[in-house]
């Protein structure tokens, strides 16, 4: 038996707490527009889903890798965020959505997928929290996949709300006179997220 309501509330509480995905999604939407934010959301959702499936199907294998794997993936995520920050910093082009390259959405989707697929926090959250809402010692594969689907759906809904909210503020914040300043401030925010990932590795 699964306590879907209790699990959903636990996931919602975690997702409403500011974190790296929130900062990155808002940053992309403010600097490049809604389509960039939606591209990132797509990648994040797929990354979380893949992470969840592996966490449910092979939890013991993931935990057996020890702290070395956790450190490695955290450093990889930090390096990717630093690269995204550099791209935002050196981009001085027009800020209108129509100026964003078509390939940008795919790039952001790929970045979102990799960062979340390699996120040990997501895996550990599912591994440790799921059993609290399932009758028995550990969730079955079907139960685990059900809870994983709920987790990804809630995260995606929260991220979508962030993109839509940030898009409304974009017209004011990204006026031509302010665009470069705002973009560079947001680049520093992304760099801070990267440093956050790096700090978790030690």
C-alpha distance (Angstrom), angle and dihedral (degrees) to the residues before:
residue distance angle dihedral
X1 . . .
X2 3.83 . .
X3 3.79 128.2 .
X4 3.80 95.5 -145.5
X5 3.80 94.3 169.9
X6 3.79 94.1 53.2
X7 3.78 92.7 45.5
X8 3.80 92.4 47.2
X9 3.81 90.9 52.4
X10 3.80 90.9 49.3
X11 3.81 91.5 50.7
X12 3.81 92.0 45.8
X13 3.80 90.5 52.3
X14 3.80 90.9 53.0
X15 3.81 93.9 44.6
X16 3.80 92.9 50.8
X17 3.80 90.0 55.7
X18 3.83 109.0 94.6
X19 3.79 111.2 -104.2
X20 3.82 143.6 152.7
X21 3.81 95.6 -74.1
X22 3.79 91.4 52.2
X23 3.80 93.4 50.4
X24 3.80 93.0 46.2
X25 3.81 95.6 47.0
X26 3.80 93.5 49.1
X27 3.81 90.5 45.0
X28 3.81 92.7 53.0
X29 3.79 94.3 45.4
X30 3.79 93.7 49.0
X31 3.79 94.2 45.8
X32 3.82 102.1 36.3
X33 3.79 107.4 14.5
X34 3.78 140.5 -111.1
X35 3.81 96.1 -53.4
X36 3.81 90.9 58.9
X37 3.80 90.2 48.9
X38 3.79 92.1 48.9
X39 3.80 90.0 49.2
X40 3.79 89.5 53.9
X41 3.81 91.2 47.8
X42 3.80 90.5 53.6
X43 3.79 91.7 53.0
X44 3.79 92.7 43.8
X45 3.81 92.1 51.3
X46 3.81 92.3 49.1
X47 3.79 91.2 45.5
X48 3.80 92.5 49.6
X49 3.80 90.6 46.9
X50 3.81 93.3 50.8
X51 3.79 90.6 44.6
X52 3.81 90.4 50.2
X53 3.80 94.7 49.1
X54 3.79 91.7 51.6
X55 3.80 90.9 44.8
X56 3.79 92.3 52.8
X57 3.81 97.6 40.3
X58 3.81 98.3 41.1
X59 3.81 107.8 19.6
X60 3.77 94.3 139.9
X61 3.81 92.3 51.0
X62 3.80 92.3 50.9
X63 3.79 93.1 50.0
X64 3.81 91.9 46.1
X65 3.80 91.4 64.2
X66 3.80 90.9 75.3
X67 3.81 130.8 -149.3
X68 3.81 94.1 -47.3
X69 3.82 92.3 73.8
X70 3.80 92.1 46.5
X71 3.80 90.3 51.7
X72 3.81 92.8 47.8
X73 3.79 96.4 51.0
X74 3.81 91.9 44.7
X75 3.79 90.5 53.8
X76 3.81 90.9 47.2
X77 3.80 90.7 52.1
X78 3.82 89.7 47.9
X79 3.80 90.9 52.3
X80 3.81 91.4 50.7
X81 3.81 92.5 50.1
X82 3.81 90.2 49.3
X83 3.81 89.3 52.3
X84 3.81 91.3 50.1
X85 3.80 89.4 49.2
X86 3.81 90.8 52.2
X87 3.79 90.8 50.6
X88 3.80 91.3 51.4
X89 3.83 91.9 46.2
X90 3.81 96.1 52.6
X91 3.82 95.6 40.9
X92 3.80 106.0 100.4
X93 3.79 96.3 159.8
X94 3.77 128.9 119.0
X95 3.77 113.4 -58.7
X96 3.79 98.6 -145.5
X97 3.83 115.5 118.0
X98 3.81 90.7 -120.2
X99 3.80 89.5 61.5
X100 3.80 92.4 59.1
X101 3.83 110.9 103.3
X102 3.78 115.2 -113.3
X103 3.80 89.1 -124.7
X104 3.81 89.5 58.2
X105 3.78 92.8 80.1
X106 3.79 91.4 53.0
X107 3.81 90.6 47.0
X108 3.80 91.9 51.9
X109 3.79 91.2 45.3
X110 3.80 90.5 52.5
X111 3.80 91.5 47.5
X112 3.81 91.1 49.4
X113 3.79 91.1 49.1
X114 3.81 95.7 49.3
X115 3.81 95.4 44.0
X116 3.80 93.2 50.7
X117 3.78 97.3 37.4
X118 3.81 88.6 55.6
X119 3.80 94.8 41.7
X120 3.84 108.3 119.3
X121 3.81 91.0 -169.0
X122 3.82 91.4 65.1
X123 3.79 91.3 49.7
X124 3.79 93.9 46.4
X125 3.80 91.5 47.4
X126 3.79 92.1 56.3
X127 3.79 94.3 41.8
X128 3.80 93.9 51.3
X129 3.81 102.6 33.4
X130 3.81 102.5 40.6
X131 3.82 95.5 68.2
X132 3.81 89.9 57.9
X133 3.79 90.7 65.8
X134 3.80 100.2 41.4
X135 3.79 127.9 78.0
X136 3.81 109.0 -116.6
X137 3.77 135.9 27.1
X138 3.79 97.8 -60.6
X139 3.80 135.9 3.7
X140 3.78 118.6 -100.0
X141 3.80 118.9 -120.0
X142 3.82 91.0 -98.6
X143 3.80 92.6 48.0
X144 3.77 92.1 46.1
X145 3.79 93.0 50.6
X146 3.81 90.4 48.0
X147 3.80 91.8 53.2
X148 3.80 91.0 43.7
X149 3.82 89.7 54.1
X150 3.79 90.5 51.3
X151 3.80 90.6 49.8
X152 3.82 94.1 50.5
X153 3.82 92.4 45.0
X154 3.81 92.8 52.9
X155 3.80 92.8 45.6
X156 3.80 91.2 50.1
X157 3.81 92.4 48.9
X158 3.81 91.1 51.8
X159 3.81 91.4 47.3
X160 3.81 91.7 49.2
X161 3.80 90.6 52.6
X162 3.81 89.2 51.7
X163 3.81 92.6 51.9
X164 3.81 93.3 48.9
X165 3.79 91.5 47.5
X166 3.79 93.9 47.5
X167 3.82 91.0 47.8
X168 3.80 90.4 59.3
X169 3.80 91.4 54.4
X170 3.79 93.7 44.1
X171 3.79 97.0 82.8
X172 3.80 90.6 60.3
X173 3.78 99.1 38.7
X174 3.81 97.4 42.9
X175 3.81 99.7 50.6
X176 3.79 109.2 144.2
X177 3.83 94.7 -104.8
X178 3.80 91.8 54.2
X179 3.80 101.3 33.1
X180 3.80 98.6 96.7
X181 3.80 94.1 45.0
X182 3.80 93.1 47.7
X183 3.81 92.2 46.1
X184 3.79 92.4 52.5
X185 3.78 92.8 46.3
X186 3.79 88.2 52.3
X187 3.81 90.0 48.4
X188 3.79 88.4 57.1
X189 3.80 88.9 50.5
X190 3.81 90.2 54.5
X191 3.79 90.2 47.8
X192 3.78 87.9 52.7
X193 3.81 89.4 53.3
X194 3.81 88.6 51.9
X195 3.79 90.6 51.5
X196 3.80 88.1 49.8
X197 3.81 89.7 56.8
X198 3.81 91.2 46.4
X199 3.79 91.5 50.1
X200 3.81 90.3 54.3
X201 3.81 89.2 58.3
X202 3.82 92.8 66.6
